[in-house]
Amino acid sequence: MLSSIMFKNQDESINKDLETKRLILRAPNVGDREKIFFMRTDVRLNQYIKRSPPTTLQEVEAFIKDRLKDRKEGNAIYWVIALKDAPEQCIGAISLWQFSEDRKTAEVGYDLLPVYQGKSIMSEALQAVVGFGKQDLALDRIEAYTHKENKSSIRLLQRNQFFLTDQSDSAVTTNRVYAIENLITR
């Protein structure tokens, strides 16, 4: 784990909002706490994820502060996903984190409120983050760890040119590792 990631244009890249046809990916703020609390505690959203859920909104506020600190220090980038016509309303989240020592590989993670699933929103957000990783961070590989039974996540990754690797997740043996690579040459 790195203490700091060196981005090409660090201040610009770290604080950059991403935009797509329908979405804005932006830094989280305290106004997002209820939606982030829901995403991190909802049984359906977390059935395939091994993490400790928050129990209070104060814990989520601390989580948001930690993600902003990670962003400022260049350790990870956590974006809230919002629709362009409602940019203050959090509907999901996506992040790049777990950067390799050589700064060429990162892990992507994501959550999306159930009401917005099945509408290609996460696919659009993932494409924006992969593009950002390639253009702004000069990543060559992005990995995604997903449970072997999480069919929706697997389909999302496959539709976006991620492939199943032969890597294993030593922390969660039911996870499979997918990756997209050769980003620099694409």
Helices and strands as residue ranges (DSSP letters): H 10-14, E 18-19, E 23-26, G 30-32, H 33-41, H 43-46, H 57-73, E 77-83, E 86-97, E 105-112, G 114-116, H 121-135, E 141-147, H 151-159, E 163-168, E 175-181
